[in-house]
Amino acid sequence: MAIIRFEEADTDDLTAVGEGITRPAREAGRLRTGSDVGKYAVYHGDGCAVCGDRVRAGDAFYLDSGAGEVLCAEHGRERRGD
């Protein structure tokens, strides 16, 4: 599955996404609907799956939809090979 990079988290827990990202977010078990940030959002409040660092509002982060994991910018780049 895809490893998707998000430029900037909206809040410490959620980032709004459009309909094109709902499928991978749902597959990852990270889709939230009807939240304060938007109709569809990705949940990342549990932090990076590798190091545990929290994703804060304004931070870049990655979603590995196949593994169902959120990754901080450093570990997301490594996993995706950026």
Contacts in CASP RR format, 6 or more apart in sequence:
PFRMAT RR
TARGET T0000
AUTHOR 0000-0000-0000
METHOD contacts of the structure
MODEL  1
MAIIRFEEADTDDLTAVGEGITRPAREAGRLRTGSDVGKYAVYHGDGCAV
CGDRVRAGDAFYLDSGAGEVLCAEHGRERRGD
1 24 0 8 1.000
1 27 0 8 1.000
1 28 0 8 1.000
1 64 0 8 1.000
1 65 0 8 1.000
1 66 0 8 1.000
1 67 0 8 1.000
2 24 0 8 1.000
2 65 0 8 1.000
2 66 0 8 1.000
3 62 0 8 1.000
3 63 0 8 1.000
3 64 0 8 1.000
3 65 0 8 1.000
3 71 0 8 1.000
3 76 0 8 1.000
3 79 0 8 1.000
3 80 0 8 1.000
4 21 0 8 1.000
4 24 0 8 1.000
4 62 0 8 1.000
4 63 0 8 1.000
4 65 0 8 1.000
5 60 0 8 1.000
5 61 0 8 1.000
5 62 0 8 1.000
5 76 0 8 1.000
5 80 0 8 1.000
5 82 0 8 1.000
6 15 0 8 1.000
6 42 0 8 1.000
6 60 0 8 1.000
6 61 0 8 1.000
6 62 0 8 1.000
6 63 0 8 1.000
7 60 0 8 1.000
8 15 0 8 1.000
8 58 0 8 1.000
8 59 0 8 1.000
8 60 0 8 1.000
9 15 0 8 1.000
9 44 0 8 1.000
9 55 0 8 1.000
9 56 0 8 1.000
9 57 0 8 1.000
9 58 0 8 1.000
9 59 0 8 1.000
9 60 0 8 1.000
9 61 0 8 1.000
10 16 0 8 1.000
10 37 0 8 1.000
10 41 0 8 1.000
10 57 0 8 1.000
10 58 0 8 1.000
11 36 0 8 1.000
11 37 0 8 1.000
11 57 0 8 1.000
12 45 0 8 1.000
12 54 0 8 1.000
12 55 0 8 1.000
12 56 0 8 1.000
12 57 0 8 1.000
13 43 0 8 1.000
13 44 0 8 1.000
13 45 0 8 1.000
14 32 0 8 1.000
14 35 0 8 1.000
14 36 0 8 1.000
14 37 0 8 1.000
14 41 0 8 1.000
14 42 0 8 1.000
14 43 0 8 1.000
14 44 0 8 1.000
14 45 0 8 1.000
15 37 0 8 1.000
15 41 0 8 1.000
15 42 0 8 1.000
15 44 0 8 1.000
15 61 0 8 1.000
16 35 0 8 1.000
16 37 0 8 1.000
16 38 0 8 1.000
16 39 0 8 1.000
16 40 0 8 1.000
16 41 0 8 1.000
17 25 0 8 1.000
17 40 0 8 1.000
17 41 0 8 1.000
17 42 0 8 1.000
18 39 0 8 1.000
18 40 0 8 1.000
19 40 0 8 1.000
21 40 0 8 1.000
21 42 0 8 1.000
22 31 0 8 1.000
22 40 0 8 1.000
24 63 0 8 1.000
24 65 0 8 1.000
24 66 0 8 1.000
25 31 0 8 1.000
25 40 0 8 1.000
25 42 0 8 1.000
25 63 0 8 1.000
25 65 0 8 1.000
27 65 0 8 1.000
27 66 0 8 1.000
27 68 0 8 1.000
28 63 0 8 1.000
28 64 0 8 1.000
28 65 0 8 1.000
28 66 0 8 1.000
28 67 0 8 1.000
28 68 0 8 1.000
28 69 0 8 1.000
29 68 0 8 1.000
30 42 0 8 1.000
30 43 0 8 1.000
30 44 0 8 1.000
30 63 0 8 1.000
30 68 0 8 1.000
30 70 0 8 1.000
31 40 0 8 1.000
31 41 0 8 1.000
31 42 0 8 1.000
31 43 0 8 1.000
32 40 0 8 1.000
32 41 0 8 1.000
32 42 0 8 1.000
32 43 0 8 1.000
33 39 0 8 1.000
33 40 0 8 1.000
33 41 0 8 1.000
34 40 0 8 1.000
34 41 0 8 1.000
35 41 0 8 1.000
42 63 0 8 1.000
42 70 0 8 1.000
44 55 0 8 1.000
44 61 0 8 1.000
44 63 0 8 1.000
44 70 0 8 1.000
45 54 0 8 1.000
45 55 0 8 1.000
45 70 0 8 1.000
46 70 0 8 1.000
47 53 0 8 1.000
47 54 0 8 1.000
47 55 0 8 1.000
47 70 0 8 1.000
47 72 0 8 1.000
48 54 0 8 1.000
48 55 0 8 1.000
48 61 0 8 1.000
48 70 0 8 1.000
48 71 0 8 1.000
48 72 0 8 1.000
48 75 0 8 1.000
49 64 0 8 1.000
49 67 0 8 1.000
49 68 0 8 1.000
49 69 0 8 1.000
49 70 0 8 1.000
49 71 0 8 1.000
49 75 0 8 1.000
50 71 0 8 1.000
50 72 0 8 1.000
50 75 0 8 1.000
51 72 0 8 1.000
51 74 0 8 1.000
51 75 0 8 1.000
52 72 0 8 1.000
53 72 0 8 1.000
55 61 0 8 1.000
55 70 0 8 1.000
55 72 0 8 1.000
59 72 0 8 1.000
59 73 0 8 1.000
60 73 0 8 1.000
61 70 0 8 1.000
61 71 0 8 1.000
61 72 0 8 1.000
61 73 0 8 1.000
61 76 0 8 1.000
62 70 0 8 1.000
62 71 0 8 1.000
62 72 0 8 1.000
62 73 0 8 1.000
62 75 0 8 1.000
62 76 0 8 1.000
62 77 0 8 1.000
62 79 0 8 1.000
62 80 0 8 1.000
63 69 0 8 1.000
63 70 0 8 1.000
63 71 0 8 1.000
64 70 0 8 1.000
64 71 0 8 1.000
64 76 0 8 1.000
64 79 0 8 1.000
71 79 0 8 1.000
76 82 0 8 1.000
END
